Amino acid sequence: MLSRKAVKPNVNEGIRAREVRAVFPDGVVEIMPTAAAIRRAKEMGLDLILVAPTANPPVAKAMDYGQWQYEQKKKQAEAKKKQHIIEVKELKFRPTTEQHDYEFKKKHAIRFLQEGNRVKAVVQFRGREAAHAELGEALLRRLAQDLAEYGTIVTPPVNEGRRMVMVIGPHPKKKKPTETRDAAPSASTTEAAVSDAHASSASETA
């Protein structure tokens, strides 16, 4: 339970709404003045936490603040795991790159794109090779064509003096079509919050 001196936004005295739809561990859901809901939560040795501030009226749940913090951190950690950080993998070529070396690097490029990363293909010029930039561009265009099944050009070949650079990104993932047939209507924010609170209360009493 949060100490009396500590005032947190959306917790106990930090809740600014005059009244809330209060959800208690015993399954009681009641619209009541915020002060009364806080008092009742504290009588249970719990805190009153605003879980749906945009609902009308806002939904507040009586629970232990420390437990609530733990659940929030757990949800954030799970969401972070699902996030994919796109990396840029660099592959270096020469205008005179031999076929077996080209095929080897192309396989790496395919794997990078399949993993959801971008491929930065760089053709490096040495000496007088810079005067024949068209050879580097031809190689990059060929690579883009060979990788068309796995990705598309994000940045077309750009001549940077001693090198030419091109970036290829993976194709966007296609969203699975959602069936609307026999689909139940989505619950409102208030109903979802209350339902979640009931489920949590049931697990706590189990």
FIFI-673980 format. One record per residue: residue number from 1; x, y, z of N, C-alpha, C in turn. Coordinates in pm, 1 decimal, always signed. Layout:
BEGIN
NODE  num       n_X       n_Y       n_Z      ca_X      ca_Y      ca_Z       c_X       c_Y       c_Z
NODE  NUM         X         Y         Z         X         Y         Z         X         Y         Z
...
***
This chain:
BEGIN
NODE  num       n_X       n_Y       n_Z      ca_X      ca_Y      ca_Z       c_X       c_Y       c_Z
NODE    1     +84.7    -120.2      +0.0      +0.0      +0.0      +0.0     +87.7    +124.5      +0.0
NODE    2     +46.3    +225.8     -75.1    +122.8    +349.1     -86.4    +118.3    +425.4     +45.6
NODE    3    +231.9    +484.1     +85.7    +236.0    +559.6    +210.9    +149.7    +684.4    +200.3
NODE    4    +103.7    +734.0    +311.9     +14.2    +849.5    +312.9     +80.7    +974.9    +258.2
NODE    5    +211.2    +989.6    +282.8    +281.7   +1109.5    +239.0    +301.8   +1112.5     +88.2
NODE    6    +311.3    +994.4     +27.2    +337.2    +988.1    -116.7    +208.5   +1010.0    -195.2
NODE    7    +210.4   +1107.0    -285.8     +94.5   +1134.4    -371.3    +136.5   +1110.9    -515.6
NODE    8     +73.7   +1012.1    -578.3    +105.8    +977.5    -716.2     -11.7   +1015.0    -806.6
NODE    9     +16.2   +1057.4    -930.2     -93.2   +1086.8   -1024.0    -179.1    +962.1   -1046.2
NODE   10    -310.2    +981.2   -1044.7    -406.1    +872.8   -1070.3    -407.7    +764.6    -962.2
NODE   11    -352.4    +795.5    -846.3    -354.5    +700.6    -734.4    -403.1    +773.1    -608.8
NODE   12    -505.0    +715.6    -542.7    -559.8    +772.1    -418.9    -589.8    +922.1    -433.7
NODE   13    -528.2   +1005.5    -347.2    -555.7   +1149.4    -350.2    -507.7   +1216.4    -479.1
NODE   14    -431.5   +1144.2    -560.0    -385.0   +1198.9    -687.6    -490.8   +1190.5    -796.8
NODE   15    -603.7   +1125.2    -767.9    -713.8   +1115.6    -864.4    -795.7   +1244.6    -857.8
NODE   16    -808.2   +1313.3    -969.3    -874.6   +1443.7    -970.3   -1024.6   +1436.1    -997.8
NODE   17   -1070.1   +1325.0   -1052.2   -1213.1   +1313.0   -1082.6   -1295.0   +1315.6    -954.0
NODE   18   -1412.3   +1378.4    -959.4   -1497.2   +1387.8    -840.4   -1559.9   +1253.8    -805.1
NODE   19   -1595.7   +1176.2    -909.2   -1652.6   +1044.2    -884.8   -1593.5    +944.0    -982.1
NODE   20   -1597.3    +818.1    -943.8   -1538.7    +712.2   -1025.6   -1628.9    +589.4   -1023.0
NODE   21   -1608.2    +504.4   -1121.8   -1670.8    +372.1   -1117.6   -1569.5    +282.7   -1046.1
NODE   22   -1592.3    +258.6    -919.8   -1496.2    +187.5    -836.1   -1516.2     +36.8    -844.9
NODE   23   -1406.4     -34.4    -860.9   -1408.1    -180.8    -869.3   -1329.3    -235.3    -751.0
NODE   24   -1394.4    -320.0    -670.5   -1330.9    -372.7    -550.1   -1305.8    -523.5    -563.5
NODE   25   -1210.0    -576.3    -486.7   -1173.9    -717.8    -496.9   -1288.8    -813.5    -468.3
NODE   26   -1389.2    -768.3    -391.1   -1501.5    -856.8    -358.8   -1604.5    -863.4    -471.1
NODE   27   -1573.1    -798.0    -585.5   -1662.6    -803.8    -700.5   -1760.7    -688.9    -709.3
NODE   28   -1760.8    -601.5    -610.6   -1852.3    -487.3    -610.5   -1802.5    -381.7    -708.2
NODE   29   -1892.7    -336.0    -795.2   -1863.4    -227.3    -889.0   -1968.1    -119.8    -865.5
NODE   30   -1922.1      -0.3    -829.6   -2017.6    +103.6    -790.4   -1967.1    +241.6    -830.1
NODE   31   -2058.6    +324.6    -882.0   -2024.1    +463.8    -909.8   -2041.2    +541.1    -779.8
NODE   32   -1933.8    +604.6    -737.0   -1937.1    +672.1    -607.8   -1836.9    +787.1    -605.0
NODE   33   -1850.1    +878.0    -506.4   -1752.9    +986.6    -494.3   -1612.0    +929.8    -476.4
NODE   34   -1516.4    +995.6    -537.0   -1378.4    +946.7    -531.9   -1327.9    +934.6    -388.3
NODE   35   -1359.4   +1033.6    -305.9   -1313.1   +1032.0    -166.6   -1365.6    +909.0     -93.5
NODE   36   -1492.2    +873.8    -119.0   -1551.2    +757.0     -53.7   -1485.6    +628.3    -103.8
NODE   37   -1455.2    +623.9    -232.6   -1391.2    +505.3    -290.2   -1250.6    +487.4    -233.7
NODE   38   -1179.0    +599.7    -217.5   -1043.7    +593.7    -159.8   -1051.3    +542.9     -16.2
NODE   39   -1149.0    +594.5     +57.6   -1164.5    +555.0    +197.7   -1193.3    +405.5    +209.0
NODE   40   -1281.1    +356.3    +122.8   -1315.8    +214.2    +128.1   -1196.4    +126.9     +89.3
NODE   41   -1120.1    +172.0     -12.0   -1002.3     +95.2     -54.0    -900.5     +86.7     +59.3
NODE   42    -880.8    +198.0    +129.5    -783.6    +200.0    +239.1    -829.6    +113.7    +356.0
NODE   43    -960.9    +105.3    +375.0   -1013.3     +17.4    +480.2    -979.9    -128.4    +450.9
NODE   44    -962.7    -158.7    +321.7    -925.5    -294.1    +279.9    -773.9    -312.0    +276.3
NODE   45    -701.7    -203.8    +310.4    -556.1    -210.4    +305.8    -502.2    -199.1    +164.6
NODE   46    -580.9    -134.5     +75.6    -544.0    -123.1     -65.2    -538.3     +22.9    -108.2
NODE   47    -497.0     +43.6    -231.8    -494.4    +176.4    -292.2    -602.1    +182.9    -400.0
NODE   48    -646.7    +302.9    -431.5    -741.0    +321.6    -541.2    -662.4    +374.4    -660.3
NODE   49    -662.8    +297.5    -768.7    -581.8    +331.4    -885.9    -672.3    +352.2   -1006.8
NODE   50    -651.8    +462.5   -1075.9    -730.2    +493.2   -1195.5    -679.2    +407.1   -1310.6
NODE   51    -764.2    +318.5   -1362.0    -721.7    +227.5   -1468.7    -779.8    +265.1   -1604.8
NODE   52    -885.0    +347.0   -1606.1    -944.6    +393.0   -1731.9    -985.8    +539.0   -1714.4
NODE   53    -888.9    +631.2   -1720.5    -917.0    +772.5   -1693.2   -1007.6    +839.9   -1795.0
NODE   54   -1016.5    +786.4   -1917.2   -1096.8    +851.7   -2020.9   -1240.9    +801.3   -2024.0
NODE   55   -1271.2    +700.3   -1942.0   -1408.5    +648.6   -1938.7   -1499.2    +749.5   -1868.9
NODE   56   -1629.2    +731.6   -1884.6   -1725.3    +822.6   -1822.2   -1826.7    +743.0   -1739.9
NODE   57   -1815.9    +744.8   -1606.1   -1708.7    +809.8   -1529.3   -1580.1    +727.4   -1534.5
NODE   58   -1467.6    +785.9   -1492.9   -1341.2    +712.1   -1493.1   -1350.7    +585.3   -1408.3
NODE   59   -1279.2    +482.3   -1450.2   -1281.0    +355.3   -1376.8   -1158.5    +348.1   -1286.5
NODE   60   -1181.8    +317.9   -1159.8   -1073.3    +304.7   -1062.9   -1083.2    +168.5    -995.8
NODE   61    -969.4    +109.2    -970.4    -966.0     -24.3    -912.0    -892.5     -22.2    -778.2
NODE   62    -949.0     -91.6    -681.0    -884.9    -102.2    -550.1    -787.3    -218.9    -553.0
NODE   63    -659.5    -188.8    -539.6    -557.6    -293.3    -539.0    -429.6    -238.4    -477.8
NODE   64    -334.2    -325.2    -455.6    -207.4    -282.9    -397.6    -124.8    -209.8    -503.2
NODE   65     -74.1     -92.4    -468.9      +0.6     -11.2    -565.2    +126.8     -82.6    -613.2
NODE   66    +194.2    -149.9    -520.8    +315.3    -223.2    -558.2    +285.6    -333.3    -658.2
NODE   67    +174.2    -405.0    -636.7    +133.4    -510.6    -729.1     +98.7    -452.5    -865.4
NODE   68     +32.1    -337.6    -865.0      -5.8    -271.7    -990.1    +118.8    -230.0   -1068.2
NODE   69    +218.1    -175.4    -997.2    +343.7    -136.3   -1062.2    +411.6    -257.4   -1125.7
NODE   70    +410.5    -368.3   -1053.3    +472.4    -491.6   -1103.4    +403.7    -537.5   -1232.1
NODE   71    +270.2    -533.5   -1232.6    +194.8    -576.2   -1350.5    +221.9    -484.7   -1469.8
NODE   72    +232.8    -353.5   -1444.5    +259.8    -259.0   -1552.5    +397.8    -282.9   -1613.6
NODE   73    +496.9    -306.4   -1528.3    +632.8    -332.6   -1577.4    +637.3    -462.7   -1656.8
NODE   74    +560.5    -560.8   -1611.6    +555.9    -689.5   -1680.7    +494.9    -673.4   -1819.7
NODE   75    +387.6    -593.8   -1829.0    +323.3    -569.0   -1958.2    +417.5    -495.0   -2052.7
NODE   76    +490.7    -397.1   -1998.8    +584.6    -320.5   -2080.6    +697.3    -409.4   -2132.3
NODE   77    +744.1    -501.2   -2046.0    +851.4    -592.3   -2086.7    +804.2    -685.8   -2197.2
NODE   78    +679.9    -734.5   -2186.0    +624.4    -823.1   -2288.2    +606.6    -749.6   -2420.4
NODE   79    +561.7    -624.0   -2412.3    +543.1    -544.0   -2533.8    +677.1    -516.0   -2600.8
NODE   80    +780.3    -495.6   -2518.8    +913.5    -467.6   -2572.0    +969.7    -589.3   -2644.8
NODE   81    +939.2    -708.7   -2592.5    +987.3    -831.6   -2655.6    +927.7    -848.6   -2794.6
NODE   82    +802.3    -803.8   -2809.8    +732.8    -820.4   -2937.4    +780.0    -720.1   -3042.1
NODE   83    +843.1    -612.7   -2996.5    +890.8    -511.6   -3089.8   +1015.2    -562.0   -3163.2
NODE   84   +1020.2    -536.0   -3292.2   +1136.7    -575.8   -3371.0   +1215.5    -451.4   -3408.8
NODE   85   +1340.0    -446.7   -3364.8   +1426.4    -333.6   -3397.4   +1491.2    -360.3   -3532.9
NODE   86   +1462.4    -272.8   -3628.7   +1517.0    -290.3   -3763.4   +1664.1    -249.3   -3765.0
NODE   87   +1747.8    -341.4   -3805.8   +1890.6    -314.1   -3817.2   +1927.5    -295.9   -3964.0
NODE   88   +2036.7    -225.7   -3986.8   +2088.0    -206.8   -4122.6   +2216.2    -288.5   -4135.6
NODE   89   +2209.8    -391.0   -4218.9   +2324.8    -478.9   -4239.9   +2400.3    -434.4   -4365.5
NODE   90   +2527.9    -412.7   -4350.1   +2607.7    -362.7   -4462.7   +2682.5    -475.8   -4533.7
NODE   91   +2674.9    -474.1   -4665.3   +2748.4    -569.3   -4748.7   +2834.2    -490.8   -4847.3
NODE   92   +2961.7    -525.0   -4854.2   +3054.4    -450.9   -4940.7   +3087.2    -529.8   -5067.4
NODE   93   +3089.1    -456.7   -5177.9   +3121.4    -514.5   -5308.3   +3230.5    -431.2   -5374.8
NODE   94   +3283.4    -485.8   -5482.0   +3373.7    -413.2   -5571.2   +3312.1    -417.9   -5710.6
NODE   95   +3344.8    -322.7   -5796.3   +3290.9    -328.0   -5932.8   +3328.4    -457.6   -6003.5
NODE   96   +3439.2    -517.5   -5956.7   +3488.6    -640.4   -6019.7   +3461.0    -764.1   -5933.6
NODE   97   +3361.5    -754.7   -5844.4   +3329.3    -868.7   -5758.0   +3298.9    -991.8   -5842.7
NODE   98   +3364.1   -1103.1   -5808.9   +3344.7   -1226.3   -5885.4   +3210.6   -1290.9   -5850.8
NODE   99   +3164.4   -1376.8   -5939.7   +3030.7   -1434.1   -5928.7   +3009.6   -1511.1   -5798.4
NODE  100   +3105.9   -1594.5   -5759.1   +3087.4   -1676.3   -5638.0   +3079.5   -1587.7   -5513.6
NODE  101   +3157.7   -1478.4   -5512.7   +3153.4   -1385.4   -5399.9   +3020.5   -1309.3   -5399.4
NODE  102   +2973.6   -1275.0   -5517.7   +2844.6   -1206.0   -5530.8   +2731.5   -1294.6   -5478.5
NODE  103   +2731.4   -1421.7   -5517.5   +2626.8   -1514.8   -5474.5   +2630.2   -1534.6   -5323.1
NODE  104   +2750.5   -1540.6   -5267.4   +2766.2   -1558.6   -5123.6   +2703.4   -1441.2   -5047.7
NODE  105   +2731.5   -1320.3   -5093.9   +2678.7   -1201.2   -5027.5   +2529.1   -1184.4   -5053.6
NODE  106   +2484.4   -1230.3   -5168.2   +2341.4   -1223.2   -5198.5   +2262.5   -1311.1   -5101.9
NODE  107   +2316.6   -1427.9   -5068.4   +2250.2   -1516.8   -4972.6   +2238.5   -1449.9   -4835.8
NODE  108   +2344.3   -1378.8   -4797.7   +2339.7   -1305.2   -4670.8   +2231.2   -1197.4   -4676.3
NODE  109   +2222.8   -1128.6   -4789.3   +2123.3   -1022.5   -4805.2   +1981.7   -1078.9   -4793.7
NODE  110   +1959.1   -1195.2   -4853.6   +1827.2   -1259.2   -4846.4   +1792.2   -1291.5   -4701.7
NODE  111   +1889.2   -1344.5   -4628.6   +1865.1   -1379.8   -4487.9   +1834.8   -1255.2   -4404.8
NODE  112   +1910.0   -1148.9   -4428.1   +1886.9   -1024.1   -4353.9   +1745.6    -970.9   -4378.8
NODE  113   +1703.4    -973.6   -4504.2   +1570.0    -923.4   -4538.7   +1461.1   -1011.6   -4479.4
NODE  114   +1483.0   -1141.9   -4480.3   +1385.0   -1234.3   -4422.4   +1372.1   -1215.0   -4271.3
NODE  115   +1478.9   -1167.1   -4209.0   +1476.4   -1140.4   -4064.8   +1413.3   -1004.9   -4033.4
NODE  116   +1376.2    -930.9   -4139.0   +1311.7    -801.7   -4119.2   +1407.0    -684.3   -4112.9
NODE  117   +1532.9    -706.0   -4149.4   +1632.1    -598.7   -4145.6   +1654.0    -538.3   -4284.5
NODE  118   +1720.7    -424.3   -4286.9   +1753.6    -360.0   -4413.6   +1895.0    -398.5   -4457.1
NODE  119   +1918.3    -390.0   -4585.7   +2050.0    -422.3   -4641.0   +2108.3    -296.8   -4705.5
NODE  120   +2227.4    -261.1   -4660.8   +2299.1    -148.1   -4719.9   +2410.8    -205.2   -4806.3
NODE  121   +2391.3    -198.4   -4936.9   +2490.5    -251.5   -5030.6   +2584.6    -139.4   -5072.0
NODE  122   +2714.0    -163.2   -5055.2   +2814.6     -60.5   -5083.7   +2914.9    -113.5   -5185.7
NODE  123   +2931.0     -40.0   -5294.6   +3033.7     -72.6   -5393.6   +3148.7     +25.3   -5373.2
NODE  124   +3265.1     -27.2   -5338.0   +3381.6     +57.0   -5313.0   +3469.3     +65.8   -5438.2
NODE  125   +3511.4    +188.1   -5468.4   +3596.7    +211.5   -5584.8   +3740.6    +236.2   -5540.2
NODE  126   +3832.5    +186.8   -5618.4   +3974.3    +210.7   -5591.6   +4039.3    +273.5   -5715.0
NODE  127   +4120.0    +373.6   -5688.1   +4193.5    +437.1   -5797.7   +4103.1    +486.7   -5908.8
NODE  128   +4132.1    +442.1   -6030.5   +4058.7    +488.4   -6148.1   +3919.3    +426.8   -6160.0
NODE  129   +3887.2    +332.2   -6072.9   +3753.6    +270.2   -6078.3   +3643.6    +373.7   -6056.4
NODE  130   +3675.4    +481.0   -5983.4   +3576.0    +584.4   -5954.8   +3528.0    +652.7   -6082.0
NODE  131   +3608.1    +646.1   -6187.3   +3569.3    +708.0   -6314.7   +3467.6    +623.2   -6389.3
NODE  132   +3444.9    +502.7   -6340.9   +3348.9    +412.5   -6405.9   +3239.1    +374.0   -6305.2
NODE  133   +3175.2    +477.3   -6252.6   +3070.6    +456.0   -6152.3   +2954.4    +374.5   -6207.3
NODE  134   +2937.7    +376.6   -6340.6   +2826.2    +302.2   -6399.7   +2837.5    +151.9   -6373.2
NODE  135   +2961.0    +103.4   -6353.5   +2979.5     -38.8   -6323.6   +2924.9     -71.9   -6184.5
NODE  136   +2949.1     +19.7   -6091.6   +2897.3      +0.0   -5956.5   +2745.9      +6.6   -5953.4
NODE  137   +2690.0    +101.1   -6028.6   +2544.3    +113.3   -6032.7   +2480.9      -9.5   -6096.9
NODE  138   +2545.2     -61.1   -6200.4   +2492.6    -180.1   -6267.5   +2489.7    -298.6   -6171.8
NODE  139   +2594.0    -311.0   -6089.2   +2598.8    -421.0   -5992.8   +2487.2    -406.8   -5889.0
NODE  140   +2466.9    -284.6   -5841.4   +2363.0    -262.0   -5740.6   +2223.5    -284.5   -5798.3
NODE  141   +2202.2    -241.5   -5920.7   +2072.2    -263.4   -5985.4   +2046.4    -412.9   -6004.3
NODE  142   +2151.1    -484.0   -6037.8   +2139.4    -629.3   -6053.7   +2103.3    -694.6   -5920.5
NODE  143   +2168.3    -647.8   -5813.6   +2139.5    -701.7   -5680.6   +1994.6    -674.5   -5641.4
NODE  144   +1947.9    -553.6   -5667.7   +1809.8    -518.1   -5635.0   +1711.5    -606.9   -5710.0
NODE  145   +1743.4    -637.1   -5834.5   +1656.8    -723.5   -5914.8   +1656.7    -866.2   -5859.7
NODE  146   +1773.7    -914.0   -5817.9   +1784.0   -1049.3   -5763.0   +1713.4   -1061.7   -5627.9
NODE  147   +1699.3    -948.5   -5558.1   +1636.5    -949.8   -5425.7   +1491.6    -901.8   -5428.8
NODE  148   +1438.2    -880.8   -5548.2   +1302.9    -825.2   -5561.5   +1197.3    -908.6   -5489.9
NODE  149   +1220.1   -1038.3   -5480.1   +1124.1   -1126.3   -5413.0   +1122.1   -1103.2   -5262.3
NODE  150   +1232.9   -1048.9   -5209.9   +1247.5   -1036.7   -5064.7   +1241.6    -892.3   -5013.8
NODE  151   +1263.8    -795.4   -5102.0   +1262.4    -656.7   -5057.1   +1257.8    -558.8   -5172.6
NODE  152   +1245.1    -432.6   -5138.0   +1238.6    -326.0   -5238.3   +1342.0    -218.5   -5206.0
NODE  153   +1375.4    -139.6   -5306.1   +1474.7     -33.5   -5288.3   +1417.7     +77.0   -5200.0
NODE  154   +1489.0    +108.3   -5093.6   +1452.5    +218.9   -5005.1   +1527.9    +344.6   -5048.0
NODE  155   +1657.0    +327.7   -5072.6   +1740.8    +436.7   -5123.0   +1809.5    +388.7   -5249.7
NODE  156   +1779.3    +448.3   -5364.4   +1842.0    +405.1   -5489.9   +1991.9    +431.9   -5488.2
NODE  157   +2066.7    +371.9   -5580.3   +2212.1    +391.2   -5583.0   +2252.0    +538.7   -5582.3
NODE  158   +2338.5    +573.7   -5487.9   +2386.8    +711.3   -5474.0   +2539.0    +710.3   -5478.8
NODE  159   +2595.2    +792.3   -5565.8   +2740.6    +799.9   -5579.6   +2796.8    +893.7   -5473.4
NODE  160   +2882.7    +840.7   -5387.9   +2943.6    +919.9   -5281.6   +3093.7    +936.8   -5304.1
NODE  161   +3133.3    +942.4   -5429.0   +3274.3    +963.1   -5461.0   +3349.5    +832.8   -5474.8
NODE  162   +3403.5    +785.7   -5364.0   +3480.3    +661.8   -5365.6   +3393.8    +538.4   -5341.9
NODE  163   +3266.0    +559.4   -5333.4   +3176.8    +444.9   -5316.0   +3036.7    +479.8   -5363.7
NODE  164   +2958.6    +376.2   -5391.5   +2819.2    +393.1   -5431.1   +2734.9    +309.4   -5336.2
NODE  165   +2626.1    +369.4   -5285.9   +2546.5    +306.0   -5180.7   +2401.2    +290.3   -5224.1
NODE  166   +2342.5    +177.3   -5186.3   +2200.4    +151.5   -5209.8   +2144.8     +79.4   -5087.5
NODE  167   +2022.2    +112.8   -5048.9   +1958.9     +48.3   -4933.5   +1832.2     -22.7   -4978.7
NODE  168   +1819.2    -148.4   -4937.2   +1701.1    -229.1   -4968.9   +1633.2    -268.8   -4838.4
NODE  169   +1501.7    -252.4   -4833.3   +1425.9    -289.0   -4713.7   +1333.5    -405.2   -4741.3
NODE  170   +1296.5    -480.4   -4638.0   +1206.7    -595.1   -4656.3   +1066.9    -550.6   -4696.3
NODE  171    +995.7    -638.0   -4764.2    +857.1    -608.3   -4798.7    +775.5    -596.6   -4670.1
NODE  172    +681.7    -502.5   -4663.3    +597.0    -493.3   -4543.7    +514.9    -619.5   -4528.0
NODE  173    +501.1    -662.3   -4402.5    +424.9    -784.2   -4376.3    +277.4    -759.6   -4402.6
NODE  174    +214.6    -855.4   -4469.4     +72.5    -843.8   -4499.2      -8.7    -877.1   -4375.3
NODE  175    -105.4    -791.0   -4346.1    -192.4    -815.5   -4231.4    -292.7    -924.7   -4264.9
NODE  176    -312.6   -1014.3   -4169.9    -409.1   -1120.9   -4190.4    -550.0   -1063.0   -4190.8
NODE  177    -632.3   -1101.9   -4289.4    -769.6   -1048.9   -4293.8    -849.2   -1094.2   -4172.9
NODE  178    -922.3   -1001.3   -4115.5   -1003.9   -1034.1   -3998.3   -1146.0   -1062.8   -4042.4
NODE  179   -1200.4   -1171.5   -3992.4   -1336.1   -1209.7   -4028.6   -1435.5   -1129.2   -3946.2
NODE  180   -1526.9   -1064.0   -4017.2   -1629.1    -984.8   -3948.9   -1755.9   -1065.5   -3926.9
NODE  181   -1762.8   -1180.2   -3992.7   -1881.4   -1263.1   -3981.5   -1892.8   -1322.5   -3842.0
NODE  182   -2008.5   -1309.0   -3784.0   -2037.4   -1360.8   -3650.0   -1944.8   -1303.4   -3544.1
NODE  183   -1881.6   -1189.1   -3574.1   -1789.7   -1129.4   -3476.9   -1868.5   -1052.1   -3373.0
NODE  184   -1827.2   -1065.9   -3248.2   -1895.8    -995.5   -3140.6   -1853.7    -850.3   -3141.2
NODE  185   -1942.3    -757.3   -3108.1   -1906.0    -615.9   -3105.9   -1801.0    -589.4   -2999.9
NODE  186   -1710.1    -494.1   -3027.8   -1602.5    -464.5   -2934.3   -1657.5    -396.0   -2810.3
NODE  187   -1597.7    -426.8   -2696.6   -1643.3    -368.3   -2571.1   -1591.2    -227.3   -2557.9
NODE  188   -1661.1    -145.5   -2483.9   -1617.8      -7.9   -2461.2   -1502.2      -8.1   -2363.6
NODE  189   -1437.1    +105.2   -2352.9   -1323.3    +115.9   -2261.3   -1364.5     +83.5   -2119.0
NODE  190   -1481.6    +133.2   -2080.0   -1529.0    +110.1   -1943.8   -1553.8     -37.5   -1919.3
NODE  191   -1624.2    -103.4   -2012.3   -1656.5    -244.8   -1995.6   -1531.2    -329.5   -1992.3
NODE  192   -1433.1    -294.2   -2078.0   -1308.5    -370.9   -2082.2   -1233.7    -358.2   -1951.1
NODE  193   -1229.4    -236.6   -1897.0   -1157.5    -214.7   -1772.1   -1224.4    -288.2   -1657.2
NODE  194   -1358.1    -283.3   -1652.1   -1431.4    -351.3   -1545.5   -1414.6    -501.8   -1557.4
NODE  195   -1421.8    -553.7   -1680.9   -1404.8    -697.1   -1703.8   -1267.4    -742.6   -1660.6
NODE  196   -1165.4    -661.8   -1694.7   -1028.4    -695.1   -1657.2   -1013.3    -694.3   -1506.1
NODE  197   -1080.3    -598.7   -1443.3   -1072.8    -589.6   -1298.2   -1136.6    -711.0   -1233.0
NODE  198   -1251.9    -756.7   -1287.2   -1318.4    -875.6   -1233.8   -1229.0    -998.1   -1246.7
NODE  199   -1163.7   -1010.0   -1362.7   -1076.4   -1125.4   -1386.4    -961.0   -1125.2   -1288.8
NODE  200    -904.5   -1004.8   -1265.8    -793.0    -993.7   -1172.6    -837.7   -1025.5   -1031.3
NODE  201    -959.9    -979.8    -996.1   -1012.0   -1005.3    -862.3   -1032.5   -1153.9    -840.1
NODE  202   -1081.8   -1222.0    -944.7   -1106.4   -1365.8    -933.5    -977.1   -1441.6    -912.2
NODE  203    -870.8   -1398.3    -983.1    -742.0   -1466.7    -969.5    -681.6   -1442.7    -832.5
NODE  204    -708.7   -1324.7    -774.3    -653.6   -1293.6    -643.1    -721.6   -1374.2    -533.7
NODE  205    -853.4   -1399.6    -552.7    -927.6   -1472.9    -449.8    -915.5   -1622.6    -465.9
NODE  206    -868.5   -1667.4    -587.3    -856.7   -1811.6    -613.5    -747.0   -1873.7    -528.8
***
